[in-house]
Amino acid sequence: MKNRLREERTARGLSQGELAERMDVSRQTINAVEAAKYDPSLPLAYKLAAFFERNVESIFPNPFKPAGGEG
């Protein structure tokens, strides 16, 4: 799943390890999510969104939502 996690993390000046520690996951998990090789669990996605003070879809865009639509 494409996402903006790397942009959010680097904007805060955090390393993958630092973010992983705050989310109570491994650095490898953060790396895999950023590389779109692993889709985070719903609780992790919400935890990341809350940490960055964003809504979930601003970090993890809905791939099923029509472009420019309300779908």
C-alpha positions, 0 to 999 in steps of 0.5 A: 500500500502506497503511503506517506509515512516516510515523509511524515517521519522525516519531517519530524526528524525521526529515524526509523528506529526512533519511530519504531520505538515510539510505536512499539514495533521493530525498525524492520516493520517501519521500513517495510511499511515505508517501502510498501512491502507490508500493510500495517494493522489497523491499530498501527495505522491509527496509532501512526496517524494519531502520533503525526496528528493526521487522519489515517487517509492522509498517511495511507490513501484509500486505493479504492476511493475514486480519484476526485470523488466522494466514493 
